[in-house]
Amino acid sequence: MFPLAAFLLSDNLDLLGTIITVIKSYLLLDANTVMSMYGHQLFNAIVSALDKVMKPNVKDIIALITHIIRLTPAPLWGEPMHSSRLFAKLANNVIEDKENALILIEHFFIFSRMTLADANVFNQLVASSVPGPVLPTLSETQVFEGLLDQWWAKFDNMAYPQHRKLVAMGIAAWVATGRPEVLGRLNTEIFNLWLDVFGELKEAFSEENTDDRSPLTMFWKNSQEIPDDLIEDDVERTVEADRLRAVHQADPINNTKLTVFVQEKLQQAEMICGTDYFRTNYLDRADPAVLQQLTNELMTGR
């Protein structure tokens, strides 16, 4: 049945919503097996569908891509994402900045999920996308710089706090790779992005359990109705409800404190670069007031 569903995804746009729901259900049952057997076919179908669908349906396909990344490890989606040219297509959409802003920010939710899963695979996908049919004239550095430009430019279009936390964590995971283009933005856009999110989100681990793995209290989430990207349909009375809740609860957005995560990723970047080089070339170039504010947030937010 699944090969037929993947075929229909690229061929029958009239049933797009139903087909995506069926594919999501298969993935929820056994995503690793599905992607091991049909990953290339599925990503080729997604690329084909993206070329054909009307703009309002693009978000549904992007949600499917996010679903795949949340449910499977990077080795299962990295290579088919490259061979299908899906990654290059998404990167090109962002760099050219010709899509609707609301669609483009969904691209950054995908990228953030990818870097959270494995930022080195993300870097490899960037490197492998050039030169190529989708990005024939750009260098590897230009792709990195183009993605970073838009990551910052589109940040203010992200309205929901869990989305802003997601992209803040995603770029922190990217920082941890030590990629120079990313670290070159650390003392400006990235510090400012983190400080914006720190100021918006109040989080604390349970006082009854000092273990960092204890349940995270998200005061920002308790204060308003927050939609979730995965639990988006009426599933309360279906057999999928418990599976969806388990994925939701395992989401690092819901169980990882942002300040702790950022501090860990900065330490990993420092280890890659060496302490003296990291401080001289990246930290010390920040505005002293900004650096002090960031240090205070990281220390008091532990």
TORKOL-4160 file (C-alpha; in steps of 0.2 Angstrom, whole numbers, padded with zeros to 4 digits, m for minus):
302
<pt num="1" X="0000" Y="0000" Z="0000"/>
<pt num="2" X="0014" Y="0013" Z="0004"/>
<pt num="3" X="0022" Y="0013" Z="m0013"/>
<pt num="4" X="0005" Y="0017" Z="m0020"/>
<pt num="5" X="0002" Y="0031" Z="m0008"/>
<pt num="6" X="0019" Y="0038" Z="m0012"/>
<pt num="7" X="0015" Y="0037" Z="m0031"/>
<pt num="8" X="m0002" Y="0046" Z="m0028"/>
<pt num="9" X="0007" Y="0059" Z="m0018"/>
<pt num="10" X="0015" Y="0065" Z="m0034"/>
<pt num="11" X="0001" Y="0061" Z="m0046"/>
<pt num="12" X="m0016" Y="0064" Z="m0039"/>
<pt num="13" X="m0017" Y="0082" Z="m0032"/>
<pt num="14" X="m0035" Y="0081" Z="m0030"/>
<pt num="15" X="m0033" Y="0069" Z="m0015"/>
<pt num="16" X="m0017" Y="0077" Z="m0008"/>
<pt num="17" X="m0024" Y="0080" Z="0010"/>
<pt num="18" X="m0030" Y="0062" Z="0011"/>
<pt num="19" X="m0014" Y="0054" Z="0004"/>
<pt num="20" X="m0003" Y="0065" Z="0016"/>
<pt num="21" X="m0013" Y="0059" Z="0031"/>
<pt num="22" X="m0011" Y="0041" Z="0025"/>
<pt num="23" X="0008" Y="0043" Z="0023"/>
<pt num="24" X="0009" Y="0051" Z="0040"/>
<pt num="25" X="0000" Y="0036" Z="0048"/>
<pt num="26" X="0012" Y="0024" Z="0040"/>
<pt num="27" X="0027" Y="0034" Z="0047"/>
<pt num="28" X="0019" Y="0035" Z="0064"/>
<pt num="29" X="0017" Y="0016" Z="0064"/>
<pt num="30" X="0035" Y="0012" Z="0059"/>
<pt num="31" X="0044" Y="0027" Z="0051"/>
<pt num="32" X="0062" Y="0018" Z="0051"/>
<pt num="33" X="0056" Y="0004" Z="0041"/>
<pt num="34" X="0046" Y="0015" Z="0029"/>
<pt num="35" X="0060" Y="0026" Z="0026"/>
<pt num="36" X="0073" Y="0012" Z="0024"/>
<pt num="37" X="0062" Y="0004" Z="0011"/>
<pt num="38" X="0054" Y="0018" Z="0002"/>
<pt num="39" X="0064" Y="0034" Z="0007"/>
<pt num="40" X="0070" Y="0038" Z="m0010"/>
<pt num="41" X="0053" Y="0035" Z="m0018"/>
<pt num="42" X="0044" Y="0046" Z="m0005"/>
<pt num="43" X="0056" Y="0061" Z="m0007"/>
<pt num="44" X="0055" Y="0060" Z="m0026"/>
<pt num="45" X="0036" Y="0060" Z="m0024"/>
<pt num="46" X="0038" Y="0075" Z="m0013"/>
<pt num="47" X="0048" Y="0085" Z="m0025"/>
<pt num="48" X="0036" Y="0081" Z="m0039"/>
<pt num="49" X="0022" Y="0087" Z="m0028"/>
<pt num="50" X="0030" Y="0103" Z="m0024"/>
<pt num="51" X="0032" Y="0107" Z="m0042"/>
<pt num="52" X="0014" Y="0104" Z="m0046"/>
<pt num="53" X="0003" Y="0110" Z="m0030"/>
<pt num="54" X="m0005" Y="0126" Z="m0028"/>
<pt num="55" X="0003" Y="0138" Z="m0015"/>
<pt num="56" X="m0010" Y="0135" Z="m0001"/>
<pt num="57" X="m0005" Y="0116" Z="m0002"/>
<pt num="58" X="0014" Y="0119" Z="0000"/>
<pt num="59" X="0012" Y="0120" Z="0019"/>
<pt num="60" X="0004" Y="0103" Z="0020"/>
<pt num="61" X="0019" Y="0095" Z="0011"/>
<pt num="62" X="0032" Y="0104" Z="0021"/>
<pt num="63" X="0023" Y="0098" Z="0037"/>
<pt num="64" X="0025" Y="0080" Z="0030"/>
<pt num="65" X="0044" Y="0083" Z="0028"/>
<pt num="66" X="0045" Y="0090" Z="0046"/>
<pt num="67" X="0035" Y="0074" Z="0051"/>
<pt num="68" X="0048" Y="0063" Z="0043"/>
<pt num="69" X="0063" Y="0072" Z="0051"/>
<pt num="70" X="0055" Y="0071" Z="0068"/>
<pt num="71" X="0052" Y="0053" Z="0067"/>
<pt num="72" X="0067" Y="0046" Z="0059"/>
<pt num="73" X="0086" Y="0047" Z="0062"/>
<pt num="74" X="0097" Y="0058" Z="0050"/>
<pt num="75" X="0105" Y="0043" Z="0040"/>
<pt num="76" X="0087" Y="0038" Z="0034"/>
<pt num="77" X="0083" Y="0055" Z="0027"/>
<pt num="78" X="0099" Y="0063" Z="0023"/>
<pt num="79" X="0104" Y="0054" Z="0007"/>
<pt num="80" X="0087" Y="0053" Z="m0001"/>
<pt num="81" X="0085" Y="0071" Z="0003"/>
<pt num="82" X="0101" Y="0075" Z="m0007"/>
<pt num="83" X="0098" Y="0062" Z="m0021"/>
<pt num="84" X="0080" Y="0069" Z="m0024"/>
<pt num="85" X="0087" Y="0087" Z="m0024"/>
<pt num="86" X="0074" Y="0091" Z="m0011"/>
<pt num="87" X="0086" Y="0099" Z="0000"/>
<pt num="88" X="0094" Y="0110" Z="m0014"/>
<pt num="89" X="0076" Y="0115" Z="m0019"/>
<pt num="90" X="0072" Y="0120" Z="m0001"/>
<pt num="91" X="0088" Y="0130" Z="0001"/>
<pt num="92" X="0086" Y="0138" Z="m0016"/>
<pt num="93" X="0068" Y="0144" Z="m0011"/>
<pt num="94" X="0075" Y="0152" Z="0004"/>
<pt num="95" X="0090" Y="0160" Z="m0004"/>
<pt num="96" X="0080" Y="0167" Z="m0019"/>
<pt num="97" X="0067" Y="0174" Z="m0006"/>
<pt num="98" X="0053" Y="0173" Z="m0019"/>
<pt num="99" X="0040" Y="0163" Z="m0009"/>
<pt num="100" X="0027" Y="0169" Z="0002"/>
<pt num="101" X="0035" Y="0174" Z="0019"/>
<pt num="102" X="0024" Y="0162" Z="0029"/>
<pt num="103" X="0030" Y="0147" Z="0017"/>
<pt num="104" X="0048" Y="0152" Z="0019"/>
<pt num="105" X="0047" Y="0152" Z="0038"/>
<pt num="106" X="0041" Y="0134" Z="0037"/>
<pt num="107" X="0057" Y="0130" Z="0028"/>
<pt num="108" X="0067" Y="0136" Z="0043"/>
<pt num="109" X="0056" Y="0124" Z="0054"/>
<pt num="110" X="0062" Y="0110" Z="0043"/>
<pt num="111" X="0080" Y="0116" Z="0043"/>
<pt num="112" X="0080" Y="0118" Z="0062"/>
<pt num="113" X="0073" Y="0100" Z="0064"/>
<pt num="114" X="0087" Y="0094" Z="0053"/>
<pt num="115" X="0101" Y="0103" Z="0063"/>
<pt num="116" X="0093" Y="0097" Z="0079"/>
<pt num="117" X="0094" Y="0079" Z="0073"/>
<pt num="118" X="0111" Y="0080" Z="0065"/>
<pt num="119" X="0119" Y="0097" Z="0061"/>
<pt num="120" X="0134" Y="0089" Z="0052"/>
<pt num="121" X="0122" Y="0080" Z="0040"/>
<pt num="122" X="0114" Y="0097" Z="0037"/>
<pt num="123" X="0131" Y="0104" Z="0033"/>
<pt num="124" X="0135" Y="0089" Z="0021"/>
<pt num="125" X="0119" Y="0093" Z="0012"/>
<pt num="126" X="0124" Y="0111" Z="0009"/>
<pt num="127" X="0141" Y="0106" Z="0003"/>
<pt num="128" X="0133" Y="0092" Z="m0008"/>
<pt num="129" X="0120" Y="0104" Z="m0016"/>
<pt num="130" X="0133" Y="0114" Z="m0025"/>
<pt num="131" X="0137" Y="0115" Z="m0039"/>
<pt num="132" X="0122" Y="0106" Z="m0045"/>
<pt num="133" X="0106" Y="0108" Z="m0056"/>
<pt num="134" X="0096" Y="0118" Z="m0043"/>
<pt num="135" X="0110" Y="0129" Z="m0037"/>
<pt num="136" X="0122" Y="0130" Z="m0052"/>
<pt num="137" X="0130" Y="0146" Z="m0049"/>
<pt num="138" X="0133" Y="0147" Z="m0030"/>
<pt num="139" X="0148" Y="0142" Z="m0020"/>
<pt num="140" X="0146" Y="0132" Z="m0004"/>
<pt num="141" X="0150" Y="0148" Z="0006"/>
<pt num="142" X="0137" Y="0157" Z="m0003"/>
<pt num="143" X="0124" Y="0144" Z="0001"/>
<pt num="144" X="0128" Y="0145" Z="0019"/>
<pt num="145" X="0128" Y="0164" Z="0019"/>
<pt num="146" X="0112" Y="0165" Z="0010"/>
<pt num="147" X="0103" Y="0153" Z="0022"/>
<pt num="148" X="0110" Y="0163" Z="0037"/>
<pt num="149" X="0104" Y="0180" Z="0029"/>
<pt num="150" X="0086" Y="0173" Z="0028"/>
<pt num="151" X="0087" Y="0164" Z="0045"/>
<pt num="152" X="0089" Y="0181" Z="0053"/>
<pt num="153" X="0078" Y="0191" Z="0041"/>
<pt num="154" X="0063" Y="0179" Z="0043"/>
<pt num="155" X="0064" Y="0177" Z="0062"/>
<pt num="156" X="0052" Y="0192" Z="0066"/>
<pt num="157" X="0039" Y="0183" Z="0055"/>
<pt num="158" X="0038" Y="0168" Z="0067"/>
<pt num="159" X="0024" Y="0172" Z="0079"/>
<pt num="160" X="0022" Y="0157" Z="0090"/>
<pt num="161" X="0035" Y="0155" Z="0104"/>
<pt num="162" X="0038" Y="0137" Z="0101"/>
<pt num="163" X="0043" Y="0141" Z="0083"/>
<pt num="164" X="0055" Y="0154" Z="0089"/>
<pt num="165" X="0062" Y="0142" Z="0102"/>
<pt num="166" X="0064" Y="0129" Z="0088"/>
<pt num="167" X="0074" Y="0140" Z="0077"/>
<pt num="168" X="0084" Y="0147" Z="0092"/>
<pt num="169" X="0089" Y="0128" Z="0096"/>
<pt num="170" X="0091" Y="0124" Z="0078"/>
<pt num="171" X="0104" Y="0138" Z="0075"/>
<pt num="172" X="0112" Y="0133" Z="0092"/>
<pt num="173" X="0115" Y="0116" Z="0085"/>
<pt num="174" X="0122" Y="0123" Z="0069"/>
<pt num="175" X="0134" Y="0134" Z="0079"/>
<pt num="176" X="0140" Y="0118" Z="0088"/>
<pt num="177" X="0147" Y="0112" Z="0072"/>
<pt num="178" X="0160" Y="0126" Z="0072"/>
<pt num="179" X="0156" Y="0130" Z="0054"/>
<pt num="180" X="0165" Y="0147" Z="0051"/>
<pt num="181" X="0151" Y="0155" Z="0041"/>
<pt num="182" X="0139" Y="0152" Z="0056"/>
<pt num="183" X="0151" Y="0157" Z="0069"/>
<pt num="184" X="0154" Y="0173" Z="0059"/>
<pt num="185" X="0136" Y="0178" Z="0064"/>
<pt num="186" X="0138" Y="0173" Z="0082"/>
<pt num="187" X="0142" Y="0190" Z="0089"/>
<pt num="188" X="0128" Y="0199" Z="0080"/>
<pt num="189" X="0113" Y="0191" Z="0073"/>
<pt num="190" X="0114" Y="0174" Z="0083"/>
<pt num="191" X="0117" Y="0183" Z="0100"/>
<pt num="192" X="0102" Y="0195" Z="0096"/>
<pt num="193" X="0091" Y="0181" Z="0091"/>
<pt num="194" X="0095" Y="0171" Z="0107"/>
<pt num="195" X="0092" Y="0186" Z="0118"/>
<pt num="196" X="0075" Y="0189" Z="0110"/>
<pt num="197" X="0069" Y="0172" Z="0113"/>
<pt num="198" X="0077" Y="0172" Z="0131"/>
<pt num="199" X="0067" Y="0187" Z="0135"/>
<pt num="200" X="0051" Y="0180" Z="0128"/>
<pt num="201" X="0052" Y="0162" Z="0136"/>
<pt num="202" X="0052" Y="0158" Z="0154"/>
<pt num="203" X="0056" Y="0140" Z="0158"/>
<pt num="204" X="0061" Y="0130" Z="0174"/>
<pt num="205" X="0064" Y="0113" Z="0178"/>
<pt num="206" X="0054" Y="0106" Z="0192"/>
<pt num="207" X="0060" Y="0111" Z="0209"/>
<pt num="208" X="0055" Y="0094" Z="0216"/>
<pt num="209" X="0068" Y="0086" Z="0205"/>
<pt num="210" X="0085" Y="0094" Z="0201"/>
<pt num="211" X="0089" Y="0082" Z="0187"/>
<pt num="212" X="0090" Y="0091" Z="0171"/>
<pt num="213" X="0080" Y="0078" Z="0163"/>
<pt num="214" X="0065" Y="0081" Z="0174"/>
<pt num="215" X="0049" Y="0088" Z="0167"/>
<pt num="216" X="0051" Y="0106" Z="0160"/>
<pt num="217" X="0039" Y="0119" Z="0166"/>
<pt num="218" X="0036" Y="0131" Z="0151"/>
<pt num="219" X="0027" Y="0146" Z="0158"/>
<pt num="220" X="0026" Y="0153" Z="0140"/>
<pt num="221" X="0016" Y="0138" Z="0135"/>
<pt num="222" X="0005" Y="0138" Z="0150"/>
<pt num="223" X="0000" Y="0156" Z="0147"/>
<pt num="224" X="m0009" Y="0154" Z="0130"/>
<pt num="225" X="m0015" Y="0141" Z="0118"/>
<pt num="226" X="0000" Y="0134" Z="0108"/>
<pt num="227" X="m0003" Y="0124" Z="0092"/>
<pt num="228" X="0009" Y="0109" Z="0089"/>
<pt num="229" X="0016" Y="0106" Z="0072"/>
<pt num="230" X="0013" Y="0087" Z="0073"/>
<pt num="231" X="m0003" Y="0086" Z="0083"/>
<pt num="232" X="m0013" Y="0096" Z="0071"/>
<pt num="233" X="m0028" Y="0085" Z="0066"/>
<pt num="234" X="m0043" Y="0079" Z="0076"/>
<pt num="235" X="m0035" Y="0063" Z="0083"/>
<pt num="236" X="m0041" Y="0063" Z="0101"/>
<pt num="237" X="m0053" Y="0048" Z="0097"/>
<pt num="238" X="m0042" Y="0038" Z="0086"/>
<pt num="239" X="m0029" Y="0025" Z="0089"/>
<pt num="240" X="m0015" Y="0037" Z="0084"/>
<pt num="241" X="m0018" Y="0049" Z="0098"/>
<pt num="242" X="m0006" Y="0041" Z="0110"/>
<pt num="243" X="0007" Y="0039" Z="0097"/>
<pt num="244" X="0006" Y="0057" Z="0093"/>
<pt num="245" X="0007" Y="0062" Z="0111"/>
<pt num="246" X="0023" Y="0052" Z="0113"/>
<pt num="247" X="0031" Y="0060" Z="0099"/>
<pt num="248" X="0025" Y="0077" Z="0106"/>
<pt num="249" X="0032" Y="0073" Z="0123"/>
<pt num="250" X="0049" Y="0067" Z="0116"/>
<pt num="251" X="0051" Y="0084" Z="0106"/>
<pt num="252" X="0066" Y="0093" Z="0113"/>
<pt num="253" X="0056" Y="0109" Z="0112"/>
<pt num="254" X="0045" Y="0102" Z="0126"/>
<pt num="255" X="0059" Y="0094" Z="0137"/>
<pt num="256" X="0075" Y="0104" Z="0135"/>
<pt num="257" X="0078" Y="0121" Z="0143"/>
<pt num="258" X="0084" Y="0133" Z="0130"/>
<pt num="259" X="0097" Y="0142" Z="0140"/>
<pt num="260" X="0105" Y="0125" Z="0145"/>
<pt num="261" X="0105" Y="0119" Z="0127"/>
<pt num="262" X="0113" Y="0135" Z="0120"/>
<pt num="263" X="0126" Y="0135" Z="0133"/>
<pt num="264" X="0130" Y="0116" Z="0129"/>
<pt num="265" X="0131" Y="0121" Z="0110"/>
<pt num="266" X="0143" Y="0136" Z="0113"/>
<pt num="267" X="0154" Y="0124" Z="0123"/>
<pt num="268" X="0155" Y="0112" Z="0109"/>
<pt num="269" X="0159" Y="0125" Z="0097"/>
<pt num="270" X="0173" Y="0131" Z="0108"/>
<pt num="271" X="0180" Y="0114" Z="0109"/>
<pt num="272" X="0181" Y="0113" Z="0091"/>
<pt num="273" X="0189" Y="0129" Z="0088"/>
<pt num="274" X="0200" Y="0130" Z="0104"/>
<pt num="275" X="0196" Y="0142" Z="0118"/>
<pt num="276" X="0208" Y="0156" Z="0113"/>
<pt num="277" X="0203" Y="0156" Z="0095"/>
<pt num="278" X="0185" Y="0155" Z="0099"/>
<pt num="279" X="0185" Y="0169" Z="0111"/>
<pt num="280" X="0197" Y="0180" Z="0101"/>
<pt num="281" X="0188" Y="0178" Z="0084"/>
<pt num="282" X="0170" Y="0177" Z="0090"/>
<pt num="283" X="0165" Y="0181" Z="0108"/>
<pt num="284" X="0176" Y="0196" Z="0110"/>
<pt num="285" X="0170" Y="0204" Z="0094"/>
<pt num="286" X="0152" Y="0205" Z="0102"/>
<pt num="287" X="0146" Y="0221" Z="0109"/>
<pt num="288" X="0152" Y="0220" Z="0128"/>
<pt num="289" X="0134" Y="0225" Z="0134"/>
<pt num="290" X="0127" Y="0211" Z="0123"/>
<pt num="291" X="0140" Y="0198" Z="0128"/>
<pt num="292" X="0137" Y="0202" Z="0146"/>
<pt num="293" X="0118" Y="0201" Z="0144"/>
<pt num="294" X="0120" Y="0184" Z="0136"/>
<pt num="295" X="0132" Y="0178" Z="0149"/>
<pt num="296" X="0119" Y="0183" Z="0163"/>
<pt num="297" X="0105" Y="0174" Z="0154"/>
<pt num="298" X="0115" Y="0158" Z="0152"/>
<pt num="299" X="0121" Y="0159" Z="0170"/>
<pt num="300" X="0104" Y="0163" Z="0178"/>
<pt num="301" X="0095" Y="0151" Z="0167"/>
<pt num="302" X="0104" Y="0136" Z="0171"/>
